[in-house]
Amino acid sequence: MESSARASALLSLTDIRAAEERIAGRLHRTPLVASSAVSADLGAPTFLKLECLQKTGSFKPRGAFNKLLTLSAEQRSRGVVGVSGGNHAQGLAFAAKSLGTRATICMPRSTPANYLDATRGYGAEIVLCDDISAAFAEGRRLRDAGLVEVHPFDDPLIAAGQGTVGLEILADLPQVSRVYVSIGGGGLIAGVATALKQTRPEIRVIGVETVGADAMARSVAANRLVELPQITSIARTLGAPKVSDFTLHHVQQLVDEMVVVEDHEAFAALKFILERTKYLTEPAAACCLAAARRQRSSFRSDESIAILLCGGNASLADLCVWHERWR
């Protein structure tokens, strides 16, 4: 009953403002920059929210700090456990180390070395599992053994922390008309959409996934949770095999549209952003520009468009592979 009630309850602006106050001073207040190159490409004024410049290279520490700062001293002393294909691992490891808490992260064996090295560098213990589904199973086992679970997205405190990105977009661009947000498990868009829609309901929020990492789009279409048998997209950090009732409900209630792009479109957008703006993103972030490109014929010249570049943890090795594939 409690789980069902939580799934149907929406976050509030109060929740996100409380998170903003709680995590203040612990992370970067990332810039929102106008891009003449992207604006020309899309035919409308466009701004980039550079969470790729956040500590650990993504938005994830926002939610992790918000969650950990609500734990009791006894809970922190037990240590925390998370499950991640990349960015949540680093965000949770960084937040835990900052607060003097031990972190254990369950990760797929296929996780790129740069994610593993960074996570260990922040002091976390890594448990490698066969795939992301096995990692979630191991995370549940460790939770049941006494560690405190910090779920990557199925938690109102995590989503509220991520929603602080939305407050910053509104503060820097009050006239924003459209915001493109990536979806993995859905915690980021649940928080950001709440911040945007509860402040200005007329803002269009567009959720973006890639083919092969599109659990949310499939769940929205089916009006129920749909689990992917495997993640086949290069956008590994969108690689939640299944979203949650909590995040699905937020997308159904607050997100205006879903766009699913191909991997090659995401990489083309990544390459454009890198070459024209000099910011390194990952496919899970660049896919938002790919989605905007699909819709540019519908943009008005007086719109103000925000593209959330949620992370920049792409390795040189990955860039070389993708470039060879789609050169």
Sequence and secondary structure as in RCSB ss.txt:
>XXXX:A:sequence
MESSARASALLSLTDIRAAEERIAGRLHRTPLVASSAVSADLGAPTFLKLECLQKTGSFKPRGAFNKLLTLSAEQ
RSRGVVGVSGGNHAQGLAFAAKSLGTRATICMPRSTPANYLDATRGYGAEIVLCDDISAAFAEGRRLRDAGLVEV
HPFDDPLIAAGQGTVGLEILADLPQVSRVYVSIGGGGLIAGVATALKQTRPEIRVIGVETVGADAMARSVAANRL
VELPQITSIARTLGAPKVSDFTLHHVQQLVDEMVVVEDHEAFAALKFILERTKYLTEPAAACCLAAARRQRSSFR
SDESIAILLCGGNASLADLCVWHERWR
>XXXX:A:secstr
 HHHHHHH    HHHHHHHHHHHTTSS    EEE HHHHHHHTS EEEEEGGGSGGGBSHHHHHHHHHTTS HHH
HHH EEEE SSHHHHHHHHHHHHTT  EEEEEETTS HHHHHHHHHTT EEEEESSHHHHHHHHHHHHHTT EE 
 SSS HHHHHHHTHHHHHHHHH TT  EEEEE SSSHHHHHHHHHHHHH TTSEEEEEEETTS HHHHHHHHTS 
   S   SS GGG  SS  HHHHHHHHHH  EEEEE HHHHHHHHHHHHHHH     HHHHHHHHHHHHHGGG  
TT  EEEEE B    HHHHHHHHHHH 
